[in-house]
């Protein structure tokens, strides 16, 4: 990868039009910078007309499908036209030019990677402490989808793609990429929206997510964990299956 190559940005969403309206113009601007090229693919689990119209406004592809994030990501990847895949959450906050950082990382010979976990805005001492703890956990555990996973399309296919699950869909993929020894962390570029931690409480949400991750590691199917979680969230208004922390 000695020359800059294009990136397919794949965004799964479900009733995420508000944050998506903030993200898409930023991505369009980055893709138009010199030496850059690519496409934006939004995979909409709600199959909403408003999402389709938003994508049309910013010349992004819109793929309607069922609301299962793993299946959404796989569908987006199957429709990608460029050799770099970047999987990005609709509520991600971009900092600097992460596209050029991804190009440089993959040009150095790695197969994929992720961005260091950082909250958007000023998270205060609790958020800052969680950032450090999550960064430490990433050294031995799995970085999750809200950290902007990127990978070459070739490595993505070779390592088995995302699992077709509603959560923990990236776990097996990241493990296989790591087993190849060419999976890296970039220090800055993607910041995570802290609104769910504000809503649920910094430690309550984090401990709940760790408990779900522990159950998953013990063999509880991801589909069953997703059912348990969403059953406790009858009035949720976003794709709140981010149980990564």
C-alpha positions in Angstrom: 0.0 0.0 0.0 2.7 2.5 -1.0 0.1 4.8 -2.6 -3.0 6.2 -0.9 -6.0 4.1 -1.6 -9.7 4.5 -1.1 -11.7 3.7 2.0 -15.2 2.4 2.4 -16.8 3.8 5.5 -19.5 1.5 6.8 -22.0 2.8 9.3 -24.7 0.6 10.9 -27.6 2.6 12.3 -31.1 2.3 13.8 -33.0 5.5 14.3 -29.8 7.4 14.4 -30.6 10.2 12.0 -29.7 13.0 14.5 -26.1 12.0 15.1 -25.8 10.8 11.5 -26.7 14.3 10.3 -23.6 15.5 12.2 -21.3 12.7 11.0 -22.0 12.6 7.3 -20.9 16.1 6.3 -17.7 15.7 8.3 -17.0 12.4 6.4 -17.8 13.9 3.1 -15.3 16.7 3.8 -12.5 14.3 4.7 -13.1 12.1 1.7 -12.7 15.2 -0.5 -9.2 16.0 0.8 -6.3 15.6 -1.7 -5.0 12.0 -1.9 -8.2 10.7 -0.4 -11.1 8.8 -1.9 -13.8 6.4 -1.0 -17.5 6.0 -0.2 -19.9 6.0 2.6 -22.3 3.1 3.2 -25.1 3.4 5.7 -26.8 0.2 6.7 -30.2 1.1 8.2 -31.8 -1.4 10.5 -34.9 0.7 10.7 -35.3 1.0 6.9 -36.5 4.6 7.5 -37.3 7.1 4.8 -35.7 9.9 6.8 -32.4 8.0 6.9 -32.6 7.3 3.2 -33.2 11.0 2.5 -30.3 12.0 4.7 -28.0 9.6 2.9 -29.2 10.9 -0.5 -28.3 14.5 0.6 -24.7 13.5 1.2 -24.3 11.0 -1.6 -24.0 8.1 0.8 -25.3 4.6 -0.1 -28.3 3.6 2.0 -29.0 -0.1 2.5 -32.2 -1.1 4.4 -32.1 -4.3 6.4 -33.1 -6.0 9.6 -31.9 -4.5 12.9 -28.9 -6.7 13.8 -25.6 -4.9 13.9 -23.4 -7.9 13.0 -25.6 -8.6 9.9 -25.6 -4.9 9.1 -21.8 -4.7 9.1 -21.5 -7.8 7.0 -24.0 -6.4 4.5 -22.1 -3.1 4.3 -18.8 -4.9 3.8 -20.3 -7.0 1.0 -21.2 -3.9 -0.9 -17.9 -2.0 -0.4 -15.9 -1.1 -3.5 -12.6 -0.1 -1.9 -9.8 -2.1 -0.3 -9.9 -0.5 3.1 -13.0 -1.0 5.3 -13.7 1.4 8.2 -16.6 0.4 10.5 -17.9 3.5 12.3 -20.8 4.1 14.7 -23.3 6.8 13.7 -22.7 8.8 16.8 -18.9 8.8 16.5 -17.1 12.2 16.9 -14.2 12.6 14.5 -11.0 14.4 15.5 -8.3 15.5 13.1 -8.1 13.3 9.9 -8.6 9.7 10.9 -8.8 8.6 7.3 -5.2 9.6 6.6 -4.1 7.9 9.9 -5.8 4.7 8.7 -4.1 4.9 5.3 -0.7 5.4 7.0 -1.2 2.5 9.4 -2.3 0.1 6.7 0.5 1.3 4.5 3.0 0.2 7.1 1.9 -3.4 6.7 -0.7 -4.0 9.4 -4.0 -5.8 8.6 -6.2 -3.6 10.8 -6.6 -1.7 14.0 -8.7 0.6 16.1 -8.6 4.0 17.9 -7.8 4.5 21.5 -10.9 5.0 23.5 -11.7 8.6 24.3 -14.9 10.3 25.2 -16.1 13.4 23.2 -16.2 16.7 25.0 -15.0 17.1 28.6 -15.9 13.9 30.5 -14.6 14.9 33.9 -12.6 12.8 36.3 -14.9 9.7 36.0 -14.8 9.7 32.3 -11.1 10.3 32.2 -10.5 7.4 34.6 -12.7 5.1 32.5 -10.7 6.1 29.4 -7.5 5.0 31.0 -9.0 1.7 32.4 -10.5 0.9 29.0 -7.2 1.6 27.3 -5.5 -0.9 29.7 -8.2 -3.5 29.0 -7.7 -3.2 25.3 -4.1 -4.5 25.6 -5.4 -7.9 26.7 -9.1 -7.7 25.7 -11.1 -6.8 22.6 -11.6 -3.2 21.4 -15.2 -2.8 20.3 -17.0 -1.2 17.5 -17.3 2.3 18.9 -13.5 2.5 18.7 -13.6 2.7 14.9 -12.3 -0.7 13.8 -10.6 -0.6 10.4 -9.2 -3.5 8.3 -8.2 -4.3 4.8 -11.0 -6.0 2.8 -8.7 -8.9 2.2 -8.0 -9.5 5.9 -11.6 -9.0 6.7 -12.6 -11.8 4.4 -9.7 -14.0 5.5 -10.5 -13.6 9.2 -14.2 -14.4 8.9 -16.0 -11.0 8.9 -18.2 -9.9 11.8 -20.3 -12.5 13.5 -24.0 -12.2 12.5 -25.0 -11.2 16.1 -26.8 -8.1 17.6 -23.8 -7.5 20.0 -20.2 -8.7 20.6 -20.2 -9.1 16.8 -16.6 -8.0 16.5 -15.0 -10.3 19.1 -14.0 -13.3 16.9 -12.9 -11.0 14.1 -10.6 -9.0 16.3 -9.2 -12.2 17.9 -8.3 -13.6 14.5 -6.7 -10.3 13.3 -4.7 -10.2 16.5 -3.6 -13.8 16.0 -1.9 -12.7 12.8 0.1 -10.2 14.8 -0.7 -7.2 12.6 -3.4 -5.3 14.5 -2.6 -1.8 15.8 -3.9 1.0 17.9 -4.1 4.6 16.7 -3.9 7.2 19.5 -6.5 9.7 18.3 -9.2 10.2 15.6 -12.4 8.8 17.0 -14.1 10.0 20.2 -17.1 8.2 21.7 -20.4 10.0 22.5 -20.8 9.9 26.3 -24.5 10.4 26.4 -25.3 6.8 27.5 -22.9 7.1 30.4 -24.5 10.4 31.4 -27.9 8.8 31.3 -27.1 5.6 33.1 -24.2 6.7 35.3 -20.5 6.3 34.6 -19.9 3.3 36.8 -23.3 1.6 36.7 -23.2 1.4 32.9 -19.6 0.3 32.8 -20.1 -2.4 35.4 -23.3 -3.6 33.7 -21.4 -3.9 30.4 -18.6 -5.8 32.0 -21.1 -8.2 33.4 -22.6 -8.8 30.0 -19.1 -9.3 28.6 -18.4 -11.8 31.3 -21.5 -13.8 30.5 -20.6 -13.8 26.8 -17.1 -15.1 27.6 -18.8 -17.9 29.7 -20.7 -19.0 26.6 -24.1 -17.2 26.9 -25.2 -16.6 23.3 -25.1 -13.0 22.1 -28.7 -13.2 21.0 -29.9 -14.1 24.5 -27.8 -11.3 26.1 -29.3 -8.8 23.6 -32.8 -10.0 24.5 -32.1 -9.6 28.3 -30.7 -6.1 27.8 -33.4 -4.7 25.5 -36.1 -6.2 27.7 -35.0 -3.7 30.4 -35.0 -0.8 27.9 -38.6 -0.6 26.6 -38.4 3.1 25.9 -35.0 3.3 24.3 -34.7 5.6 21.3 -31.4 4.6 19.8 -29.3 1.5 18.9 -28.4 1.1 22.5 -26.8 -2.3 22.3 -23.4 -0.9 23.0 -22.4 -3.3 25.8 -18.7 -3.0 25.1 -17.4 -1.2 28.1 
